[in-house]
Amino acid sequence: MPFSDALRRLERSRTADVGYWIAQPFWGKGIATQALAQLTQHIFKETDIIRLQALVFDGNIASCRVLEKCGYIQEAFLKCAVFKEDQPISTYLYSCLNIP
């Protein structure tokens, strides 16, 4: 399959990555949960995106809970999927679907 065919398929995938970061003094206040819930609702209402997905570093239980509270489902555990500070880090893959 030519590379350009794979690119077009990705462009038409109707999938988007979501992410968030909250400064430590604001942890535990529900800010990320509220923001992600509103963002998810807005994207599904105002765009043709049907799949939102997010990666969470292994051990970041609070971020997993944020996603779960917003209706995201854990789909996979990806071993050594990303690098942080030059070290391989495993991640969880979460998704939320808006299937008509």
C-alpha positions as CSV (number, residue, x, y, z in Angstrom):
1,M,0.0,0.0,0.0
2,P,1.4,3.4,-0.9
3,F,2.3,5.8,2.0
4,S,-0.1,8.4,0.6
5,D,-3.0,5.9,0.8
6,A,-2.3,5.4,4.5
7,L,-2.2,9.1,5.1
8,R,-5.6,9.7,3.5
9,R,-7.1,6.9,5.6
10,L,-5.8,8.6,8.7
11,E,-7.1,11.9,7.6
12,R,-10.6,10.4,7.3
13,S,-10.4,8.3,10.4
14,R,-12.7,10.7,12.4
15,T,-10.5,10.1,15.4
16,A,-8.8,12.7,17.6
17,D,-6.4,12.6,20.5
18,V,-7.2,14.5,23.7
19,G,-5.0,15.5,26.5
20,Y,-4.8,17.8,29.5
21,W,-2.3,19.0,32.1
22,I,-3.1,20.6,35.5
23,A,-0.5,22.3,37.7
24,Q,0.0,20.5,41.0
25,P,-1.5,23.2,43.2
26,F,-4.8,22.6,41.4
27,W,-4.9,18.8,41.6
28,G,-7.9,17.1,43.2
29,K,-10.3,20.0,42.5
30,G,-12.2,18.4,39.6
31,I,-10.8,20.9,37.0
32,A,-9.5,18.2,34.6
33,T,-12.7,16.2,34.9
34,Q,-15.0,19.2,34.2
35,A,-12.8,20.4,31.3
36,L,-12.6,17.0,29.7
37,A,-16.3,16.4,30.1
38,Q,-17.1,19.7,28.4
39,L,-14.5,19.2,25.7
40,T,-15.8,15.7,24.9
41,Q,-19.4,16.9,24.7
42,H,-18.4,19.9,22.5
43,I,-16.4,17.8,20.1
44,F,-19.1,15.2,19.6
45,K,-21.8,17.8,19.2
46,E,-19.9,20.2,16.9
47,T,-17.7,18.0,14.8
48,D,-17.8,14.8,12.8
49,I,-15.3,13.1,15.2
50,I,-16.7,9.8,16.4
51,R,-13.7,8.6,18.5
52,L,-11.6,10.5,21.1
53,Q,-8.6,8.8,22.6
54,A,-6.0,9.5,25.3
55,L,-2.8,8.0,26.5
56,V,-2.0,8.0,30.2
57,F,1.4,7.2,31.7
58,D,1.6,4.0,33.7
59,G,1.1,4.9,37.4
60,N,-1.0,8.0,36.8
61,I,-4.1,6.7,38.6
62,A,-5.6,10.2,38.9
63,S,-5.6,10.7,35.2
64,C,-7.1,7.3,34.6
65,R,-10.0,8.3,37.0
66,V,-10.6,11.6,35.1
67,L,-11.0,9.7,31.9
68,E,-13.3,7.0,33.5
69,K,-15.5,9.7,35.1
70,C,-15.9,11.2,31.6
71,G,-17.0,7.9,30.1
72,Y,-13.7,6.8,28.5
73,I,-12.9,3.1,28.5
74,Q,-9.5,1.6,28.9
75,E,-8.7,-0.3,25.7
76,A,-5.1,-1.3,26.0
77,F,-1.9,-1.3,28.0
78,L,1.0,-0.3,25.7
79,K,4.4,-1.4,26.9
80,C,7.2,1.1,26.5
81,A,5.0,3.2,24.2
82,V,6.5,6.7,24.9
83,F,9.7,8.2,26.3
84,K,9.8,10.6,29.3
85,E,13.1,12.0,30.5
86,D,14.8,9.6,28.1
87,Q,13.2,6.5,29.7
88,P,10.6,4.3,28.1
89,I,7.2,4.6,29.8
90,S,4.3,2.3,29.3
91,T,0.8,3.8,28.8
92,Y,-2.8,3.0,29.0
93,L,-5.0,3.8,25.9
94,Y,-8.5,5.1,26.7
95,S,-11.2,5.9,24.2
96,C,-14.7,7.4,24.1
97,L,-16.9,6.7,21.2
98,N,-19.8,8.7,19.7
99,I,-21.4,6.2,17.4
100,P,-24.6,7.5,15.7
